[in-house]
Amino acid sequence: MTEGAIHTSDLWRITRMPANLSVQADPMADYTLTAWPAEGTAVARIATWPPGFEYPMHASETVDILFVISGAIELILEQGTTVLRAGDSVIQQGTRHGWRVIGDEPVTFAGVLVSARR
């Protein structure tokens, strides 16, 4: 990764829920990264964002279970903000939110994004 770069990788995906444990095919074969998992699916994702990076306010039709691995990131909600640091976690349930990397170091976080309906 080069300094200042945004890096996002999906590590695994579940193409149907409940997951079928008898299927042995590689779920990442022929996969193209998308912003959100398709309806009825989930993805395990890891991302690194550079200092100062901001992701604008948005609401996705997902339940996001996120874990901060290193660095610090501000979660921006309509009601206020909170800072998450290495070891912190948060669950977003389709609420309107944004992100801002704070401090002088990149933030790396991982999580599972599960498709949801309103």
Buried (B, 14 or more C-beta within 10 A) or exposed (E): EEEEEEEEEBEEBBBEEEEEEEEEEEBEEEEEEEEBBEEEBBBBBBBBBBBEBEBEEEEBEBBBBBBBEEBBBBBBEEEEEEEBEEEBEBEBEBBEBBBBBBBEEBBBBBBBBBBBEE
